[in-house]
Amino acid sequence: MMEIKRIHHFRTVVEAGGLSKAAALLHLTPGALSKSIRQLEDETGQTLFHRVSRKLLLTDSGTHFYHASEALMLEYDRVLKALAHGTPKTAAALRIASFEVFTTHVLAAVVAAMRVTVPLRVLELPVRRIGQAVANREADLGITYAPYPQRGLEFTPIGVAKFSIFARRGAFENTAFPDLPFALPTTAIDGSTAGLLGIDGWPYEQISRLVRFELTSLESALALARRGLCAVFIPRFVAAIYNRGLPRAAHLVARSSPPRMRRVEHPIYTVTRSEQSNDDHLNEFIERLVTIIALPPKLD
């Protein structure tokens, strides 16, 4: 196999007009350069120079090889320059701060819809910490429905979380509301300006409910509901996403709310820094998020 450096030596001899001048340019001894040329001739199986006295004259094969190797050396030079500028860096991770309503099934649906998969770093935080994480540059984007006004942050409404009661298809069909067991994720949205008492947004000031399971996560509540053991109170888009890929018999379906209960809806906000630079991946993430939470749920 021919070595690039020997081709370079050969071309330098031709262009310098002699072995001694080429050796000086290459910082080699004439003997070392002559040996390199002989090795190249062995590798090509061709005589590249006629040796006449102390002069080297190109043979026909040498002339042909000189012209044919030009493209190879240009490409080699291009590769070296590309390496000198550094290899392309892996895209920086997109850092998302939110809570469980958005960091599980919603996040997965958004990522699946993006044109390019980008590295993600998800910070699951109490709602009161989401804006702070963005302000402190721990996160590039916050998602919440309980904004905390803070200098240097922008809260942009992107949709509405419409809550409903859900249970597995066929479960509790003849159960009156007072006897309907609920699973309650106990993560509190404490101190929120939106007036929410828990992660599921139940309006306790209007009506009480039978809580049978108090759990640390929304995912655990959904798992129990899928088994027909309880109902859950969740945004409709969460149920729609959760039902994807499940057999119809295992779908979570909406139940009618009790008569005294008003509709529960909460605006959804993105949180960004006011001076934040434009980022294509971040913009696409937000676009996909808006689409996902606006999709009409297929719950029948």
N, C-alpha and C positions, 0 to 999 in steps of 0.2 A: 504494500500500500504506500502510495506517495505521501510524503510529508509536506505540508504547506511551507515550512521554513526552507526546504530544499528548492521548491519552485521559486520562492522569493529570492534565494541565493542565485539561481540560474538567471532570473530576469534582471537582477542587479548587475551581473557580469555583462549581459548583453547591453544594457542601457549605459553602463559606465565605460564600456569599450575595452575592457581588459580585466584580468584577474586581480592585479595589484590594486588598481583603483577601487574595484568592487570590495576587495578585502578591507581596505581602509574605511569605506563607507559602512561596512557591516561590523566593523570592530573585530575582525577575524584575522588570523594569519593566512597568508596565501596557501600554505599547505592544508590548513583545515578547510578552506573554501574549495580547494581542488578536490579534496576527499568528498565533500558534500555533493559536488557535481558528478563525480564518478558513481556515488550511491544513487543519485537520481537517474543516471543512465542505466544502472542495473535495474532499478524499479520500473522504468519505462520500456526497457528492452531495446532502446534506440541510442545510437551515437548522436549526441547533440552538438558536439564541437569537433572540428578538425584541429589537431594540435600541430602547428607549423612553427618550428623553432620555439620561441617563447610566447607566441601568439595563439589565441583561440579564435577560430573562425566557425561561424554557424554552419552546420550541415543543413540540407533540405528538411530533414526531420526536426532539427533544432529550430529552424525558422517557423515551421508549422506549429511546433509545440509552443513557441513564444506567443504567437497570435492566439492559439486556442486557449492558452492559460489566462489570458487577460480577463475574461468574464469571471473566471473562478476567483482571481485575486480581488476583483472589484466587489464580488459578493462577500468574500472574506473580510474586506475592509468595512463593508456595511454592517456585518455582524459585530465586529469589534466596536464600531461606533455606537451601535444599539446597546451593547453591554456597558459601554462607558457612561451612557445616560441612565443606567440602572434598569433592572427588570421591573415590569409593571407591578405595582403594589396591589395586594388584595384589597378589594373595596372595604372601606371602614365599616364597622358594624353600625347598624341603625339601632339606636338605643331608645326603647319604648318604656315609659313609666305609666302604669295603670293599676287597676285592681282586677279581681278574678272575673268579673262580668266580661271584661275585654281581653284578658290575657290567656284564655284557653281556646275555646271553640271559635270565637270571633277572630282572634289573631291568626289561627290556623287557616281560616277561610280567606282572610286578606292576603296572607303570604301565598297561598295556592293560586290566587287570582293575578298576582303580579307577573309581569312579562319576564323579569329577571329575578332570580333568587339572590337575595343579598343577605349577608350575615346579620343576625339579629341578636341583640342583648335585651332581655326583658327584665325590668325591675318591677316586681309586685310590691306595691307600697300601700300604706294607709292613704286614704284620699287626701288628707291634709298635708301629706308629704310629696304629692305628685308635682305640684307647682314648684316647690322648693328644689326638687331634684332637677327640674328643667333649668331653673334660675342658676343653680350651682354647676351646670354643665355636666351633671351626671347622666342626664337623658337629653335626647334631641326632641322628643315629642311626648307629651302627656295626653292621656285620654281619660275623661271623667265626666260625671254628670253632677258634680258638686264642686264648682270652682271656688277657689280662695283668691280674691283679688290681691295682686302683688305687683309692685313696681318693676317694670322691665319685662313683664310677661303679657302675652296676648292670648285671650280666651276667645276662640272662634266657634260659634255654634255650627254643628255639622249635621244634626238630625235630632230625633226624639226617641227616647226609650219608652215604648208603650207596654206597660205591664199587664199581664193576665194570669189567671190561675190555670195551671196545667196539671193533667194527670195522664197516666198511660191509657191508651185506648181500651175501653171496656172496663176500666177500674172505677169503682165508686159511682157507677151510673145512677144508682138509686139511693145514694147517700146524701142526706140533707147537709147544707153547709155547716151547721153547728157541730156535726159529727165527722166532718171531713178532716183527716189528719194531715198536717203539714210537716215538711222538713224545713228547718230554718238554719241557713248559714249565719253564724253568730258574729261574723266580722262586722264591726260597727263602723259607720261613717260618722265618727264623732265630731261634734263641733261644726258640722256642715252648715253652710249658708243656705243649702237647699232644703233643710229641715228633714233630712232622712235619718231614720233611727237605726237602720240595718242595711246590709248589702242588698237585700231583696226589696227594699222600698215599701214595705207594707204600711198602710196608713192606720196605725194603731189609734190615732185620735178619733177615727170614725167607727172602727169595728174591731172586735177581738177575734181570735181564731184559735183553733185547737192545734197546738204545737206538740207533736209527738217526738220529733227527732231534732235535737239541737246539735249542729255539726260545725266543724271548723272550716268547711269549704263548700262552695257551690257545686263543685264536681261530685262530692259525696251525696249531696241532696238530689242531683240529677240521676245518679246511679240508683238510689232508692226509688225514685219516681218511676224510672224505667222498669223496675221490677213490680210495679203496681202496689207498692207499700205506702205511698203517700202522695200528696200533691205538692206542687212548688209554685211560687209566685215569682215570675221571671219576665224579662223583656221578651216580646214576641219574636224578635230577630234571633235571640238565643235559642228559643225552641225550634225555629225553622232550621237553623244551622245544625242543631243537635240531631234533628230527625234525618238529616242526610245520611244515606248509607245504611239506615236501620230498616228492617222490614216494616211494612205498614202496620202490622199488629203491635209493634213495639213503639210506635210514634207517641209522642206527648201531644195531647189535643187540648184545646182551650175549653174551659168550663165557664158557665155564666157566673158573673159576680153576684154577690148578695144584693138585694134591692137597695139597701141603704149606703152602698159603697159607690163613691164617685170613681170616674176613670182616673187611673194613676199614670201620669206621663211626666218624664223629666228630660229636659234638654241635654244633649250630649255635646261636650266641648273638646276641642283639641287645645293643648297648651304649648305654646312655642315662645321663644325669646324674641323680643321686639326687634333686635338687631341681627337676628339669625340669617345667615347667608342662604341663598337659594340652593336647593339640593334636589336633583331629579328623582332619586330613590325615595326621599322623604315625601316629595310631592305626589309621587305615584301611590305610595302607601296610603296617604290621606285620601286620595281619589278612590282607591279600592275600598277603604273603610267606609266612606260615605255611601258607596254603592251597596255594600253588604248590609249596612244597618237600615237602608231604605227598601230593601227587597220585600215585596209582599209575602208574608209567610204562607207556606202551603201546609195547612194544618188540618185539612179535612180527611 
